[in-house]
Amino acid sequence: MYELAYPWMFALLPLPILIWWLMPAYRQKKDALYYPKFEELTEATGLKAQKSATVLKRKWFQYTINFLAWACIVTALTNPQYIGKPAKKVKNARNMLIAADISMSMNTTDWFDANNNRITRWKAVQNVLNEFIDKREGDRIGLMMFGSDVFALPFTPDLDIIKHTVDETGIGMAGHKTAIGNAIALSTQVFEADSIDQRVMILLTDGQDSGSEIVPITASNMAAEDSIKIYTIGIGTKDNAAYELDDKTLRMIAKNTGGEYFNAGNIDELNTIYDKLNEMEPIQFEDESYRPTRLLFYYPLALGFILTVGMQFISIMVQFILSLKRKES
């Protein structure tokens, strides 16, 4: 929809006519010869004296072009703009921390991709995580990778950085153990460093706690005191020989913090879990709808400039052609 922000500016359109009517016209002086007996000379010759200044006369098209150029300037002053359809604006109201286990057990190749090729658990998690992150517009996401040690990337609204870090993270970079308790304990510090109150953590692991300096259940109680909701995702099924998952602890962690526990035995189940998380922690929008606005004032301004420059160019060319004709005659 096209709108004028300041339509009352059109009241300026008659301004040149008002100035022309009130202000004296510009007069250009002409060369004159002083003669003491000028009046006697005019009487003798019968010629009529002329004034020593003349008012420059303009052609009708010059008046027209000047007025059109002025009309363009006035139109630009009204600030024409195109208002787009109302669109909801994403509200940046949630910090979401994704904590992923990158211990050596995640290197187990018991998962399959869409082409039924064996892939590691971590590779499957990477693919699903990237799709999940793409859907979290408006959230500030932090990343935590844990094994024996814990590495954290602070919260950021730049989701591309998060996805790039996920892609570049390899198994074993944080050590061979699975320090779930340490990861939860460190998460409280990561959340405290940011001012947004809504705090959500997604903890993903395929093992059981080992090498932590704090028991995971105790750490989850501390997280609950800091209003951190933890969703836990256990990787693996009990009929798998490589199953090491401590789902009991993961259930307790989720329960203590008001979250929920999920179990994924393949990529489809993991995708379903992240879809549920998207529904449980939906993207929030601003109450006021956002209307994209495109400014258009430069179009009439450019047209006015072209008209003015074009008229001057034509005048110069006409004067040049006339001067050539005078020389030829």
Salt bridges, closest charged atoms under 4 A:
ASP110 OD2 - ARG121 NH2 2.84
ASP134 OD1 - LYS163 NZ 2.63
ASP139 OD1 - ARG94 NH1 2.92
ASP139 OD2 - ARG136 NH2 2.63
ASP194 OD2 - ARG140 NH2 2.40
ASP206 OD2 - ARG121 NH1 2.67
ASP275 OD1 - LYS135 NZ 3.44
GLU281 OE1 - ARG94 NE 3.23
GLU281 OE2 - LYS229 NZ 3.33
